[in-house]
Amino acid sequence: MNILQAPVGKGHTVQSVHHIARICCTPAASKLKREASTSTHWQTADPAVLQTLRTMVEAGNEKFGHGSHWIERRYTADDPSSAR
C-alpha cells in the first residue's frame, strides 16, 4: 500500500500529495565543482521542472562522468517549499 492508497481513519484528513525532486551528485563531483552540498533544494516536480533537471543531469554526467549526477524524487504530503 502506498501513500495514495492509505486509508483515512477517524479524525484524520486527506492531505495533498506532492511530487518533489532534486539533483544529487557524488561527493567527488561536488568537490570538483567546489560546492559544499551534494544536492540542490527540493522543488515541486512538474513536467517542465523534471525536463530541466534531466538536462542538467545529462550535462553534469557529460562533464564529470557517467553516474556522477542523478535525480532524486519523492512524494510528500508536506508543502514542497518546506522540504529543504
N, C-alpha and C positions, 0 to 999 in steps of 0.2 A: 504494500500500500504506500503510495506517495502522498505528499502534502495536499495534492489536489483531490485525492480520494478520501482523506481522513474525515471521519465522522465528527460532527459538531455536537458536543454534549450540552447539557443544561447549563445556562449561564455563560456559554461561550459564543462568540460571534465569528462569522466567516470574515477573514481578512483578505485583502487583495494580495495576490502573489506576484512578485516582480522578478523578472529575469535580469540578472546583473552580470557584468563581465569586466575583465581587466586583462592587461597584458602582463605576463611574467617573463622573466629571463633568468638564465643561470647566474650564479654568483660571479663566474669568470667574465661573462658578458657585461654584467653590471660594473665590475671593476674596470674593464677596458673602456667603458663609456663614462667612467668617473661619476657614477650615480651611487647615492647612498642606499637606495632601495632596489629590490629585485622585482618590484611590481608597480603598476600605476594604480591610481584610485579607482574604486568600483564605479561603474557607470550603468545606467539603465540600458539594457541591451536590445534596442530596437534594430530593425534590419540595416538601417544606414550606419549606425554605430558599429555593428558587427562587421560590416564590409570595410569600414575604416580600420578597425582593429586587425582584420585579416591582412589588409595591405601593409600595415605597419609590421606585422609579424613576418610576412614574406621578406620585407626589406631588412629586418633585423637578422633573419636567418641567412640571407644572402651575404650580409656583411660579416656576421660573427660566427657562422657555421650552422649547419642543419641541426635543429633541435634546441638552439640557444634561446629561442623565443616561442611562446605559445599563448593561447587564450585560455584563461580560467573562467568558467561560467558557473553560476549558482542561481538557485531560486531562493527568494527570501520573502517573508511576509512583512518585513520592515520597510520603511521608506528608504529607497535606494540611496538617497543623499546622506543617510546616516551610516551607511556601510563603508567605512574608511579603513 
